[in-house]
Amino acid sequence: MEDDDLKAAIAASLLDASAAGVNLGVADVMLWRKRNVSVGIVTVTIGSWMVFESFSYTILTLLSSVLLLLLSILFLWSKSASILNRPSPPLPEFQVSEAMAEEASKLLRIHVNKLLQVSYDIAMGRDSELFFKVAVYLFLIAFIGSLTDFQTLCHTGK
């Protein structure tokens, strides 16, 4: 009975917010007003669960398979285009400039140094409040991780 009351309360609050003029596209999907979108979300969720859990696929395997398929299609397109005197596939030339690499490394260095400084402060006992926060969050992460396997956790975390 409590579950029905909770569902009714959620639906009522979503309807109240929608009536107040707040644009709630998510509410429309959750209340199945946009049936095509709702069915699409459920279908993609079930399909991805089947790929990852039932067929024992991993994220790395899926990404490498998709990239291999994409690379093969582009390679065959390019080779067939040169044989048939057609234009090659329209691909921009990807390059990382020296300035972009330096900026990324500076940004990464700054964040790593902040992380190391905070870790040092915690390890030296200077910030006990932050230590307890980090300990609680790490415990929660470990607890949630023990409830599910790594594959499902990575899949739902994205």
GILIN-V167299 format. One record per pair of residues at least 12 apart in sequence whose ideal C-beta (glycine too) atoms are under 10 Angstrom apart, sorted by sequence separation. I is the first residue (numbers start at 1). J is the second residue. D is the distance in whole Angstrom. If there is no record, write none. Layout:
# GILIN-V167299
I_J_D + I_J_D
This chain:
# GILIN-V167299
14_26_9 + 15_27_8 + 25_37_9 + 29_41_7 + 77_89_5 + 118_130_7 + 122_134_7 + 141_153_10 + 14_27_4 + 18_31_9 + 76_89_10 + 78_91_9 + 122_135_9 + 13_27_9 + 14_28_9 + 48_62_9 + 74_88_9 + 75_89_9 + 77_91_10 + 18_33_9 + 74_89_6 + 119_134_9 + 11_27_9 + 14_30_7 + 15_31_8 + 73_89_9 + 118_134_9 + 10_27_10 + 14_31_6 + 74_91_7 + 11_30_9 + 10_30_8 + 11_31_6 + 10_31_9 + 58_150_9 + 59_151_8 + 58_151_6 + 62_155_10 + 57_151_9 + 60_154_10 + 56_151_8 + 59_154_6 + 53_149_9 + 58_154_8 + 59_155_7 + 58_155_9 + 53_151_7 + 57_155_10 + 52_151_6 + 53_152_7 + 59_158_8 + 52_152_7 + 52_154_9 + 53_155_8 + 49_152_8 + 52_155_5 + 51_155_9 + 52_156_10 + 49_155_8 + 48_155_7 + 49_156_9 + 48_156_10 + 48_158_10 + 45_156_10
